[in-house]
Amino acid sequence: MPSSWRSALPSATRRRAIQAAGLTLLAAAAGRAAAAERPKRILLRSSWQTVNIGDIAHTPGLLATLERELPEVEVTLWPSSVAGGVEAMLRRRFPGLRIAADRAAIDAAFADCDLLLHGSGPSLVAEKDLARWRDTTGKPFGVYGITLPRTASTATTPASDEALARTIDLLGEAEFVYFRDTPSLALARTLGCRCPLMDFGPDGAFGTDLHDDARADAFLAANGLEPDRFLCCIPRLRYTPYWSIPDKKRPFDPVKHARNEALREHDHAPLREAITRVVREAGLKVLVCPEDQTQMAVGRERIVERLPDDVRRGVVWRPDYWLTDEALSTYRKSAGLFGNEMHSPIICIGNGVPAIVCRFAEQTSKGLMWRDIGLGDWLFDLDDENDVRRLPDAVLEMAKNPVASRQLAAKARSFVVERQQASMRTIAKLLADEENAS
């Protein structure tokens, strides 16, 4: 059509053409404005299981960090399990939380969300789901606070070179990967991971701020435990005997069971000695409590029943499992925590409560994060007999010097918060860049 087409059209037709063109421009502008005004959306792949309050804590910890640092972002949780009261607990703290609980909701989240964020875990737990997101949407994804194990976390044999290579290749396609311990970061680099941004980033559970003060206060009162006048102690076998939890439906593992039996006394004798010294020399009580559903029996059999009578009178044994909110409310009222677990110490430090970690080779490298956050003096390797001998002194020192212990915990927490903020800035920039590119 010639350039003089406007003048060649009848006046009424020309007006309609101009009006149509104007409406088209307005509609396009309105579409861009609506897209700009729509909150950015993250699909959080997390919540691996509910038999362990530490595994549960990954999700509310990261949700709280996102809420604090990126309040304008909408988050949808894609869980493996939020059973056993966990969903209700999460909704009490995050009443507006979206949960993609079925295939239709997951598909809708794939369409609506701008970024898939893989939460903390012992490995790239949801590797297949990240690959599905990549292949289906082409949208960016990132990984937050994982360990990269040299061995498979559910097996006693090393992970195959082929499987590890697949993991490294997928991590290389992420926009960012935060490892919760620097040995994992170093391993990824050694294996040639091509991800453009890899760094140390705290386990998501550090951000956990759940509470159930009513339940905690009732338990403490019923058992004669006064605020700041008791420590918490958590037992643990080398391998969690999941075969003893009916809901897990795991077959009995004779190799792992034999390893547990061989070292159960070795790994709990130093805890008993620490408890004995705390009760006798510091005058504090000790609560023996679980992090997972198998540890109540371990605490009774390996610790409480083997204590001297005078010490046992200063010890309380928790006979049942609890959820993360009640546990954290209890930890907050304690003078500190020690034991063979990792995530109760993490949520303690995230709330300024002193916490000593005992680790061993079967737990992968995750425990070494204690050095990364400045708590190397509170990290004890139960495979090192020098550390085993030093543990009771360290626990007693924590109990007898609460002010210094709180200060050390607060310093570590400040470092963790700084790293959380840096990681959230990375996510915010990525979301902004994606919006500008579109």
Sine and cosine of phi, psi and omega as CSV:
sin_phi,cos_phi,sin_psi,cos_psi,sin_omega,cos_omega
0.00,0.00,0.68,-0.73,-0.04,-1.00
-0.91,0.42,0.37,-0.93,-0.04,-1.00
-0.90,0.43,-0.32,0.95,-0.01,-1.00
-1.00,-0.03,0.37,0.93,-0.09,-1.00
-0.86,0.52,-0.57,0.82,-0.03,-1.00
-0.88,0.48,-0.71,0.70,-0.03,-1.00
-0.94,0.33,-0.38,0.92,-0.01,-1.00
-0.98,0.17,-0.35,0.94,-0.02,-1.00
-0.98,0.19,0.49,-0.87,0.14,-0.99
-0.86,0.50,0.48,-0.88,-0.11,-0.99
-0.84,0.54,-0.67,0.74,-0.03,-1.00
-0.91,0.41,-0.68,0.73,0.03,-1.00
-0.90,0.44,-0.63,0.77,0.01,-1.00
-0.89,0.45,-0.66,0.75,0.01,-1.00
-0.90,0.44,-0.67,0.74,0.00,-1.00
-0.90,0.44,-0.63,0.78,0.03,-1.00
-0.89,0.45,-0.68,0.74,0.00,-1.00
-0.91,0.41,-0.67,0.75,0.01,-1.00
-0.89,0.45,-0.67,0.74,0.00,-1.00
-0.89,0.45,-0.68,0.73,0.03,-1.00
-0.89,0.46,-0.65,0.76,0.02,-1.00
-0.90,0.43,-0.67,0.74,0.02,-1.00
-0.89,0.45,-0.62,0.79,0.03,-1.00
-0.88,0.47,-0.70,0.71,0.03,-1.00
-0.90,0.44,-0.67,0.74,0.02,-1.00
-0.89,0.45,-0.67,0.75,0.01,-1.00
-0.89,0.45,-0.67,0.75,0.03,-1.00
-0.90,0.44,-0.68,0.73,0.01,-1.00
-0.90,0.45,-0.67,0.74,0.01,-1.00
-0.89,0.45,-0.63,0.78,0.03,-1.00
-0.89,0.45,-0.67,0.74,0.03,-1.00
-0.91,0.42,-0.64,0.76,0.00,-1.00
-0.90,0.43,-0.67,0.74,0.01,-1.00
-0.89,0.45,-0.65,0.76,0.02,-1.00
-0.90,0.44,-0.62,0.79,0.00,-1.00
-0.94,0.35,-0.56,0.83,-0.05,-1.00
-0.99,0.15,-0.38,0.93,-0.01,-1.00
-0.90,0.43,0.76,-0.65,0.02,-1.00
-0.86,0.51,0.57,-0.82,0.13,-0.99
-0.94,0.34,0.53,-0.85,-0.14,-0.99
-0.79,-0.61,0.73,-0.68,0.02,-1.00
-0.91,-0.42,0.71,-0.71,0.16,-0.99
-0.98,-0.18,0.92,-0.39,-0.05,-1.00
-1.00,-0.09,0.92,-0.40,0.06,-1.00
-1.00,-0.05,0.94,-0.34,-0.13,-0.99
-0.34,-0.94,-0.27,-0.96,0.04,-1.00
0.87,0.49,0.94,0.33,-0.12,-0.99
-0.98,0.22,-0.65,0.76,0.01,-1.00
-0.36,-0.93,0.20,-0.98,-0.10,-0.99
-0.86,-0.51,0.12,0.99,-0.03,-1.00
-1.00,0.09,0.04,1.00,-0.06,-1.00
-0.65,-0.76,0.84,-0.55,-0.06,-1.00
-0.92,0.40,-0.35,0.94,0.07,-1.00
-0.97,0.26,-0.68,0.74,0.09,-1.00
-0.88,0.47,-0.63,0.77,0.06,-1.00
-0.87,0.49,-0.65,0.76,-0.12,-0.99
-0.91,0.41,-0.40,0.92,0.03,-1.00
-0.78,0.63,-0.70,0.72,-0.14,-0.99
-0.96,0.27,-0.83,0.56,0.00,-1.00
-0.89,0.45,-0.47,0.88,0.04,-1.00
-0.91,0.41,-0.72,0.69,0.00,-1.00
-0.95,0.30,-0.59,0.81,0.07,-1.00
-0.87,0.49,-0.67,0.75,0.00,-1.00
-0.92,0.39,-0.62,0.79,0.03,-1.00
-0.92,0.40,-0.69,0.73,0.06,-1.00
-0.88,0.47,-0.67,0.74,0.00,-1.00
-0.88,0.47,-0.66,0.75,-0.03,-1.00
-0.95,0.30,-0.69,0.72,-0.14,-0.99
-1.00,-0.07,-0.47,0.88,-0.02,-1.00
-0.76,-0.65,0.90,0.44,-0.13,-0.99
-0.90,0.43,-0.34,0.94,-0.03,-1.00
-0.99,0.11,-0.14,0.99,-0.05,-1.00
-1.00,0.02,0.68,-0.73,0.08,-1.00
-1.00,-0.04,0.69,-0.73,-0.05,-1.00
-0.86,-0.51,0.73,-0.68,0.15,-0.99
-0.92,-0.39,0.78,-0.62,0.02,-1.00
-1.00,-0.02,0.77,-0.64,0.11,-0.99
-0.93,-0.37,0.99,-0.11,-0.12,-0.99
-0.99,-0.13,0.37,-0.93,0.25,-0.97
-0.99,0.12,-0.65,0.76,0.04,-1.00
-0.40,-0.91,0.72,-0.69,0.17,-0.99
-0.76,-0.65,0.60,0.80,-0.03,-1.00
-0.99,0.16,-0.02,-1.00,0.11,-0.99
0.90,0.44,0.53,0.85,0.02,-1.00
1.00,0.01,-0.05,1.00,-0.06,-1.00
-0.94,0.33,-0.66,0.75,0.01,-1.00
-0.87,0.49,-0.71,0.71,0.02,-1.00
-0.88,0.48,-0.64,0.77,0.03,-1.00
-0.89,0.46,-0.69,0.72,0.02,-1.00
-0.90,0.44,-0.65,0.76,-0.05,-1.00
-0.95,0.32,-0.47,0.88,0.10,-1.00
-0.89,0.45,-0.65,0.76,-0.02,-1.00
-0.99,0.12,-0.58,0.82,-0.06,-1.00
-0.81,-0.59,0.97,0.24,-0.14,-0.99
-0.88,0.48,-0.42,0.91,0.00,-1.00
-1.00,-0.07,0.17,0.99,-0.10,-1.00
-0.90,0.43,0.75,-0.66,0.12,-0.99
-1.00,-0.02,0.72,-0.69,0.03,-1.00
-0.83,-0.55,0.86,-0.51,0.05,-1.00
-1.00,0.05,1.00,-0.07,-0.17,-0.99
-0.98,-0.18,-0.12,0.99,0.01,-1.00
-0.61,-0.79,0.08,-1.00,-0.11,-0.99
-0.88,0.48,-0.65,0.76,-0.01,-1.00
-0.89,0.46,-0.68,0.73,-0.01,-1.00
-0.93,0.38,-0.59,0.81,0.04,-1.00
-0.91,0.40,-0.69,0.72,0.03,-1.00
-0.88,0.48,-0.64,0.76,0.03,-1.00
-0.90,0.43,-0.63,0.78,0.02,-1.00
-0.92,0.40,-0.60,0.80,0.06,-1.00
-0.86,0.51,-0.63,0.78,-0.02,-1.00
-0.96,0.27,-0.61,0.79,-0.16,-0.99
-1.00,0.01,-0.53,0.85,-0.17,-0.99
-1.00,0.09,0.49,-0.87,-0.07,-1.00
-0.99,-0.10,-0.35,0.94,-0.10,-1.00
-0.50,-0.87,0.70,-0.72,0.17,-0.99
-0.99,-0.15,0.81,-0.59,-0.01,-1.00
-0.90,-0.44,0.90,-0.44,0.04,-1.00
-1.00,0.09,0.85,-0.53,-0.06,-1.00
-0.97,0.23,0.00,-1.00,-0.07,-1.00
-0.91,0.40,0.49,-0.87,0.03,-1.00
-0.05,-1.00,0.05,-1.00,-0.04,-1.00
-0.97,0.26,-0.13,0.99,-0.02,-1.00
-0.22,-0.98,-0.17,-0.99,0.16,-0.99
-0.98,0.19,0.98,0.20,-0.20,-0.98
-0.85,0.52,-0.71,0.70,-0.09,-1.00
-0.98,-0.19,0.70,0.72,-0.06,-1.00
-0.83,0.56,-0.69,0.73,-0.02,-1.00
-0.91,0.42,-0.57,0.82,-0.01,-1.00
-0.95,0.32,-0.58,0.81,0.08,-1.00
-0.90,0.44,-0.67,0.75,0.03,-1.00
-0.90,0.44,-0.63,0.77,0.05,-1.00
-0.89,0.45,-0.70,0.72,0.05,-1.00
-0.85,0.52,-0.74,0.68,0.01,-1.00
-0.85,0.52,-0.75,0.67,-0.08,-1.00
-0.95,0.31,-0.52,0.85,-0.08,-1.00
-1.00,0.08,-0.66,0.76,-0.17,-0.99
-0.95,-0.31,-0.52,0.86,-0.12,-0.99
0.95,0.32,0.12,0.99,-0.01,-1.00
-1.00,0.07,0.29,-0.96,-0.06,-1.00
-0.95,0.32,0.40,-0.92,0.12,-0.99
-0.62,-0.79,0.41,-0.91,0.02,-1.00
-0.64,-0.77,0.27,-0.96,-0.07,-1.00
-0.81,-0.59,0.73,-0.68,-0.16,-0.99
-0.83,-0.56,0.96,-0.27,0.21,-0.98
0.96,0.28,0.82,0.57,0.05,-1.00
-0.92,-0.39,0.26,-0.97,0.21,-0.98
-0.99,-0.17,0.60,-0.80,0.11,-0.99
-0.96,-0.28,0.99,-0.14,-0.08,-1.00
-0.99,0.12,0.56,-0.83,0.13,-0.99
-0.97,0.25,-0.37,0.93,0.04,-1.00
-0.86,-0.50,0.49,-0.87,0.02,-1.00
-0.90,0.44,0.70,-0.72,-0.11,-0.99
-0.94,0.33,-0.29,0.96,-0.03,-1.00
-0.94,-0.33,0.22,0.98,-0.03,-1.00
-0.70,-0.72,0.29,-0.96,0.03,-1.00
-0.99,-0.15,-0.08,1.00,0.02,-1.00
-0.96,-0.29,0.46,-0.89,-0.02,-1.00
-0.86,0.51,0.57,-0.82,0.11,-0.99
-0.89,0.45,0.56,-0.83,-0.04,-1.00
-0.92,0.39,0.48,-0.88,0.06,-1.00
-0.85,0.52,-0.59,0.81,-0.02,-1.00
-0.91,0.41,-0.69,0.72,0.00,-1.00
-0.91,0.42,-0.68,0.74,0.01,-1.00
-0.91,0.42,-0.61,0.79,0.03,-1.00
-0.90,0.44,-0.63,0.78,0.04,-1.00
-0.89,0.45,-0.67,0.74,0.03,-1.00
-0.88,0.48,-0.72,0.69,0.00,-1.00
-0.88,0.47,-0.65,0.76,0.02,-1.00
-0.89,0.46,-0.68,0.73,0.00,-1.00
-0.93,0.37,-0.67,0.74,0.07,-1.00
-0.86,0.51,-0.55,0.84,0.02,-1.00
-0.91,0.42,-0.36,0.93,0.03,-1.00
-1.00,-0.01,-0.12,0.99,0.03,-1.00
-0.95,0.30,0.41,-0.91,0.09,-1.00
-0.96,0.28,-0.53,0.85,0.03,-1.00
-0.39,-0.92,0.48,-0.88,0.13,-0.99
-0.69,-0.73,0.85,-0.52,0.11,-0.99
-0.97,-0.26,0.83,-0.56,0.03,-1.00
-0.99,-0.15,0.65,-0.76,-0.09,-1.00
-1.00,0.09,-0.02,1.00,0.13,-0.99
-0.54,-0.84,0.60,-0.80,-0.10,-1.00
-0.93,0.37,-0.46,0.89,0.12,-0.99
-0.87,0.49,-0.57,0.82,0.07,-1.00
-0.91,0.40,-0.67,0.75,0.05,-1.00
-0.87,0.49,-0.71,0.70,0.00,-1.00
-0.90,0.44,-0.62,0.78,0.02,-1.00
-0.90,0.43,-0.67,0.74,0.02,-1.00
-0.87,0.49,-0.66,0.75,0.02,-1.00
-0.92,0.40,-0.67,0.75,0.01,-1.00
-0.88,0.47,-0.58,0.81,-0.02,-1.00
-0.99,0.12,0.04,1.00,0.12,-0.99
0.99,0.13,0.45,0.89,0.02,-1.00
-0.88,0.48,0.74,-0.68,-0.11,-0.99
-0.99,-0.16,0.20,0.98,0.02,-1.00
-0.85,0.53,0.73,-0.68,-0.08,-1.00
-0.93,0.36,-0.40,0.92,0.01,-1.00
-0.72,-0.70,0.96,-0.28,0.10,-1.00
-0.82,-0.57,0.71,-0.70,-0.06,-1.00
-0.37,-0.93,0.17,-0.99,0.17,-0.99
-0.96,0.28,0.74,-0.67,0.06,-1.00
-0.58,-0.81,0.71,-0.70,-0.13,-0.99
-0.88,0.47,0.53,-0.85,0.18,-0.98
-0.79,0.61,0.68,-0.74,-0.03,-1.00
-0.84,0.54,-0.45,0.89,-0.07,-1.00
-0.90,0.43,-0.33,0.95,0.04,-1.00
-0.85,0.52,-0.46,0.89,-0.05,-1.00
-0.99,0.11,-0.02,1.00,-0.11,-0.99
-0.88,0.47,0.78,-0.62,0.02,-1.00
-0.74,-0.68,0.45,0.89,0.04,-1.00
-0.91,0.41,0.37,-0.93,0.10,-0.99
-0.40,-0.92,0.52,-0.86,0.19,-0.98
-0.62,-0.78,0.97,0.24,-0.10,-0.99
-0.90,0.44,-0.55,0.83,-0.05,-1.00
-0.89,0.46,-0.74,0.67,0.02,-1.00
-0.91,0.41,-0.68,0.73,-0.02,-1.00
-0.89,0.45,-0.72,0.69,-0.02,-1.00
-0.89,0.46,-0.64,0.77,0.00,-1.00
-0.90,0.43,-0.67,0.74,0.01,-1.00
-0.91,0.42,-0.70,0.71,-0.01,-1.00
-0.89,0.46,-0.70,0.72,-0.02,-1.00
-0.90,0.44,-0.65,0.76,-0.03,-1.00
-0.92,0.38,-0.36,0.93,-0.07,-1.00
-0.91,-0.42,0.23,0.97,0.09,-1.00
0.92,0.40,0.53,0.85,0.02,-1.00
-0.98,-0.22,0.86,-0.51,-0.04,-1.00
-0.99,-0.15,0.59,-0.80,0.02,-1.00
-0.79,0.61,0.72,-0.69,0.03,-1.00
0.93,0.38,0.14,0.99,0.00,-1.00
-0.89,-0.45,0.37,0.93,0.06,-1.00
-0.48,-0.88,0.44,-0.90,0.15,-0.99
-0.95,-0.32,0.37,-0.93,0.11,-0.99
-0.96,-0.28,0.61,-0.79,0.02,-1.00
-0.74,-0.67,0.75,-0.66,-0.04,-1.00
-0.88,-0.48,0.85,-0.53,0.06,-1.00
-0.99,0.12,0.24,-0.97,0.11,-0.99
-0.22,-0.97,0.69,-0.73,0.16,-0.99
-0.99,0.13,0.25,-0.97,-0.02,-1.00
-0.85,0.52,-0.68,0.74,0.05,-1.00
-0.84,-0.54,0.73,-0.68,0.08,-1.00
-0.90,0.45,0.84,-0.54,-0.01,-1.00
-0.98,0.18,0.95,0.30,-0.04,-1.00
-0.85,0.52,-0.42,0.91,0.00,-1.00
-0.90,0.44,-0.27,0.96,0.02,-1.00
-1.00,0.00,-0.05,1.00,0.05,-1.00
-0.98,-0.20,0.94,-0.34,-0.10,-0.99
-0.81,0.58,-0.66,0.75,-0.08,-1.00
-0.91,0.42,-0.42,0.91,-0.02,-1.00
-0.97,0.25,-0.43,0.90,0.06,-1.00
0.80,0.59,0.68,0.73,0.02,-1.00
-1.00,-0.10,0.64,-0.77,0.06,-1.00
-0.95,0.32,0.45,-0.89,0.06,-1.00
-0.87,0.49,0.72,-0.70,-0.01,-1.00
-0.93,-0.37,0.97,-0.23,-0.08,-1.00
-0.92,0.39,-0.51,0.86,0.00,-1.00
-0.93,0.36,-0.75,0.66,0.01,-1.00
-0.92,0.40,-0.63,0.78,0.02,-1.00
-0.88,0.48,-0.67,0.74,0.00,-1.00
-0.90,0.44,-0.64,0.77,0.03,-1.00
-0.91,0.42,-0.67,0.74,0.05,-1.00
-0.87,0.50,-0.72,0.70,-0.03,-1.00
-0.90,0.44,-0.62,0.79,-0.05,-1.00
-0.92,0.40,-0.51,0.86,-0.14,-0.99
-0.88,-0.48,0.10,1.00,-0.07,-1.00
-0.90,0.44,-0.60,0.80,0.04,-1.00
-0.96,0.28,-0.70,0.71,0.01,-1.00
-0.83,0.55,-0.66,0.75,-0.12,-0.99
-0.99,0.13,-0.22,0.97,-0.02,-1.00
-0.91,-0.41,-0.27,0.96,0.06,-1.00
-0.86,0.51,-0.70,0.72,0.03,-1.00
-0.92,0.40,-0.48,0.88,0.09,-1.00
-0.92,0.39,-0.67,0.74,0.03,-1.00
-0.89,0.45,-0.66,0.75,0.02,-1.00
-0.90,0.43,-0.64,0.77,0.03,-1.00
-0.89,0.45,-0.69,0.73,0.03,-1.00
-0.88,0.48,-0.70,0.71,-0.01,-1.00
-0.86,0.52,-0.69,0.73,-0.03,-1.00
-0.95,0.32,-0.60,0.80,0.02,-1.00
-0.90,0.44,-0.70,0.71,-0.02,-1.00
-0.93,0.38,-0.70,0.72,-0.09,-1.00
-0.99,0.17,-0.62,0.79,-0.15,-0.99
-0.98,-0.20,-0.47,0.88,-0.01,-1.00
-0.97,-0.22,-0.25,0.97,0.02,-1.00
0.95,0.32,0.34,0.94,0.05,-1.00
-0.98,-0.17,0.37,-0.93,0.13,-0.99
-1.00,-0.03,0.19,-0.98,0.01,-1.00
-0.72,-0.69,0.74,-0.68,0.09,-1.00
-0.98,-0.20,0.89,-0.46,0.09,-1.00
-1.00,-0.03,0.91,-0.41,-0.17,-0.98
-0.67,-0.74,0.27,-0.96,-0.10,-0.99
-0.98,-0.17,0.41,-0.91,0.26,-0.97
-0.97,-0.25,-0.45,0.89,0.10,-1.00
-0.75,-0.66,0.10,-1.00,-0.17,-0.99
-0.95,0.31,-0.14,0.99,0.00,-1.00
-0.99,-0.12,-0.12,0.99,-0.23,-0.97
-1.00,-0.04,-0.16,0.99,0.08,-1.00
-0.90,0.44,-0.72,0.69,0.00,-1.00
-0.91,0.41,-0.63,0.77,0.02,-1.00
-0.88,0.47,-0.68,0.73,0.00,-1.00
-0.89,0.46,-0.65,0.76,0.01,-1.00
-0.93,0.37,-0.74,0.67,-0.13,-0.99
-0.97,0.24,-0.64,0.77,-0.12,-0.99
-1.00,-0.08,-0.29,0.96,-0.03,-1.00
-0.86,-0.51,-0.94,0.34,-0.20,-0.98
-0.86,0.51,-0.75,0.66,-0.08,-1.00
-0.94,0.35,-0.20,0.98,-0.04,-1.00
-0.96,-0.29,0.15,0.99,0.01,-1.00
-1.00,0.06,0.48,-0.87,0.14,-0.99
-0.86,0.51,0.46,-0.89,-0.09,-1.00
-0.85,0.53,-0.67,0.74,-0.05,-1.00
-0.92,0.39,-0.55,0.84,0.02,-1.00
-0.96,0.26,-0.64,0.77,-0.05,-1.00
-0.87,0.50,-0.51,0.86,0.02,-1.00
-0.91,0.41,-0.34,0.94,0.03,-1.00
-0.98,-0.18,0.24,0.97,-0.06,-1.00
-0.86,-0.52,0.69,-0.72,0.07,-1.00
-0.92,-0.39,0.74,-0.67,0.04,-1.00
-0.95,-0.30,0.79,-0.61,0.06,-1.00
-1.00,0.04,0.86,-0.51,-0.13,-0.99
-1.00,0.02,-0.13,0.99,-0.06,-1.00
-0.73,-0.68,0.32,-0.95,0.01,-1.00
-0.95,0.31,0.38,-0.93,0.03,-1.00
-0.63,-0.77,0.20,-0.98,0.07,-1.00
-0.99,-0.12,0.19,-0.98,-0.15,-0.99
-0.88,0.48,-0.57,0.82,-0.05,-1.00
-0.92,0.39,-0.71,0.70,0.04,-1.00
-0.92,0.39,-0.65,0.76,0.01,-1.00
-0.88,0.48,-0.72,0.69,-0.03,-1.00
-0.92,0.40,-0.62,0.79,0.07,-1.00
-0.86,0.50,-0.59,0.81,0.04,-1.00
-0.94,0.33,-0.71,0.70,0.00,-1.00
-0.86,0.51,-0.64,0.77,-0.02,-1.00
-0.88,0.47,-0.48,0.88,-0.02,-1.00
-1.00,0.00,-0.06,1.00,-0.03,-1.00
-1.00,0.03,0.14,-0.99,0.10,-1.00
-1.00,-0.01,-0.02,1.00,0.00,-1.00
0.52,-0.85,0.06,-1.00,-0.08,-1.00
-0.64,-0.77,0.52,-0.86,0.12,-0.99
-0.50,-0.87,0.35,-0.94,0.03,-1.00
0.47,-0.88,-0.23,-0.97,-0.17,-0.99
-0.99,-0.17,0.24,0.97,0.00,-1.00
-0.94,-0.33,0.16,-0.99,-0.10,-0.99
-0.92,-0.38,-0.66,0.75,-0.21,-0.98
-1.00,0.10,-0.44,0.90,0.16,-0.99
-0.90,0.44,-0.68,0.73,0.15,-0.99
-0.85,0.52,-0.62,0.79,0.00,-1.00
-0.88,0.47,-0.76,0.64,-0.03,-1.00
-0.94,0.33,-0.42,0.91,0.12,-0.99
-0.90,0.43,-0.81,0.59,-0.03,-1.00
-0.88,0.48,-0.60,0.80,0.06,-1.00
-0.88,0.48,-0.31,0.95,0.03,-1.00
-0.90,-0.44,0.28,0.96,0.09,-1.00
0.98,0.22,0.29,0.96,-0.01,-1.00
-0.99,-0.13,0.78,-0.62,0.00,-1.00
-0.85,0.53,0.60,-0.80,-0.04,-1.00
-0.43,-0.90,0.77,-0.63,0.04,-1.00
-0.97,-0.26,0.71,-0.70,-0.04,-1.00
-0.94,-0.35,0.77,-0.64,0.21,-0.98
-0.95,-0.31,0.74,-0.67,-0.06,-1.00
-0.75,-0.66,0.18,-0.98,0.11,-0.99
-0.46,-0.89,0.15,-0.99,-0.17,-0.98
-0.86,0.50,-0.55,0.84,-0.05,-1.00
-0.91,0.42,-0.26,0.97,-0.02,-1.00
-1.00,0.00,0.24,0.97,-0.07,-1.00
0.87,0.50,-0.39,-0.92,-0.09,-1.00
-1.00,-0.06,0.07,1.00,-0.14,-0.99
-0.86,0.51,-0.60,0.80,-0.04,-1.00
-0.88,0.48,-0.39,0.92,-0.03,-1.00
-0.93,0.36,-0.17,0.99,0.12,-0.99
-0.86,0.51,-0.38,0.93,0.02,-1.00
-0.88,0.48,-0.59,0.81,0.10,-1.00
-0.93,0.37,-0.63,0.77,-0.05,-1.00
-0.89,0.46,-0.50,0.87,-0.03,-1.00
-0.98,-0.20,0.21,0.98,0.10,-1.00
1.00,0.00,0.30,0.95,-0.04,-1.00
-0.90,-0.44,0.58,0.81,0.01,-1.00
-0.85,0.53,-0.52,0.86,0.01,-1.00
-0.95,0.31,-0.24,0.97,0.03,-1.00
-0.96,-0.29,0.35,0.93,0.04,-1.00
-0.89,-0.45,0.80,-0.60,-0.06,-1.00
-0.77,-0.64,0.79,-0.61,-0.02,-1.00
-1.00,-0.09,0.92,-0.38,-0.04,-1.00
-0.96,0.28,-0.09,1.00,0.15,-0.99
-1.00,0.01,-0.01,1.00,0.02,-1.00
-0.91,-0.42,0.92,-0.38,-0.10,-1.00
-0.90,0.43,-0.45,0.89,0.09,-1.00
-0.90,0.43,-0.66,0.75,0.05,-1.00
-0.91,0.41,-0.64,0.77,0.02,-1.00
-0.85,0.52,-0.69,0.73,-0.01,-1.00
-0.93,0.36,-0.52,0.85,-0.07,-1.00
-0.99,0.16,-0.31,0.95,-0.13,-0.99
-0.85,0.53,-0.77,0.64,-0.04,-1.00
-0.85,0.53,-0.62,0.79,0.04,-1.00
-0.88,0.48,-0.67,0.74,-0.04,-1.00
-0.92,0.39,-0.65,0.76,0.02,-1.00
-0.90,0.43,-0.68,0.74,0.02,-1.00
-0.89,0.45,-0.65,0.76,0.03,-1.00
-0.88,0.47,-0.68,0.74,0.04,-1.00
-0.87,0.48,-0.65,0.76,-0.03,-1.00
-0.94,0.34,-0.62,0.78,-0.10,-0.99
-1.00,0.07,-0.22,0.98,-0.02,-1.00
-0.78,-0.62,0.94,0.35,-0.11,-0.99
-0.90,0.43,-0.56,0.83,-0.04,-1.00
-0.92,0.40,-0.76,0.65,0.01,-1.00
-0.89,0.45,-0.60,0.80,0.00,-1.00
-0.90,0.43,-0.68,0.73,0.02,-1.00
-0.91,0.42,-0.60,0.80,0.01,-1.00
-0.91,0.42,-0.67,0.74,0.02,-1.00
-0.91,0.42,-0.67,0.74,0.04,-1.00
-0.89,0.46,-0.66,0.75,-0.01,-1.00
-0.91,0.42,-0.61,0.79,0.03,-1.00
-0.90,0.43,-0.68,0.73,0.04,-1.00
-0.90,0.43,-0.66,0.75,0.02,-1.00
-0.88,0.48,-0.66,0.75,0.01,-1.00
-0.87,0.49,-0.66,0.75,0.04,-1.00
-0.89,0.45,-0.68,0.74,0.02,-1.00
-0.87,0.49,-0.70,0.71,0.00,-1.00
-0.88,0.48,-0.64,0.77,0.05,-1.00
-0.87,0.49,-0.67,0.74,0.02,-1.00
-0.93,0.36,-0.61,0.79,0.08,-1.00
-0.86,0.50,-0.71,0.70,-0.02,-1.00
-0.89,0.45,-0.65,0.76,0.02,-1.00
-0.90,0.45,-0.67,0.74,0.00,-1.00
-0.92,0.39,-0.60,0.80,0.03,-1.00
-0.93,0.36,-0.54,0.84,0.09,-1.00
-0.90,0.43,-0.60,0.80,0.07,-1.00
-0.87,0.50,-0.72,0.70,-0.01,-1.00
-0.91,0.41,-0.69,0.73,0.01,-1.00
-0.87,0.49,-0.68,0.73,0.00,-1.00
-0.91,0.41,-0.65,0.76,0.01,-1.00
-0.88,0.48,-0.71,0.70,0.01,-1.00
-0.90,0.44,-0.64,0.76,0.03,-1.00
-0.91,0.40,-0.65,0.76,0.02,-1.00
-0.90,0.44,-0.63,0.77,0.02,-1.00
-0.90,0.44,-0.64,0.77,0.01,-1.00
-0.91,0.40,-0.68,0.73,0.00,-1.00
-0.91,0.41,-0.59,0.81,-0.01,-1.00
-0.93,0.38,-0.52,0.85,-0.01,-1.00
-0.99,0.16,0.00,0.00,0.00,0.00
